[in-house]
Amino acid sequence: ELRSEFLYLVGDLLDEARYRGFLTAEKALSRFADLVGIWKLIFKESRSIGRAEFQGLFGELFFMKILLSKGIDAYSVLDAWRSPFEGIVDYVFSSNGVSVEVKTLGDNEDTTIKVSSLEQLDDIDGADLFLAVNRVQVGAVISVRQLLDEIFAMLQPSSQEQLKDLLIRYRFTKDVLAVGEAYKFNEKGCSFYKVEGE
């Protein structure tokens, strides 16, 4: 029953070893432990997803839609997306050394940006880090599933399959997305900031 999820886990570990090129056994073990932690979260029997989580997912997907509408290669955009369960930041473009952390604020939320850990503001393997701040109207008309439909319509069939695989990998099943129909948003814009060190 969990064969495909297990294959994704093994694939993650192999990809990490192949593409990141572990320099030391200690670094490899550390990344392995990180991946196992991520997969433990994913494999939890019940995942409670409420408005805040769907708002964050909506923001990540809205950012994806912006990138695709700007003509950025779909494979690169989808390959960069890490979702809420993978990695410290939301998008890692390894080909050009850019990482993007996406934050999504409702129309009545304070403009103070909250990060889940200071690691989100660290350089990821020397990559330039940017902050994308989405503003959304809460209680509006577009659900995560509807936004996904818009994104699928922008993609060629091979990229549609790539996105379907990511949704399965990150456990955004039809049932999970159905829960999200209760939470609807409107895109109000996105601002970008470069995160600079001291």
Helices and strands as residue ranges (DSSP letters): H 3-15, I 16-21, H 25-43, H 51-69, H 74-80, E 91-93, E 98-106, G 118-121, E 128-142, H 144-154, H 157-169, H 174-179, G 180-182, E 185-194
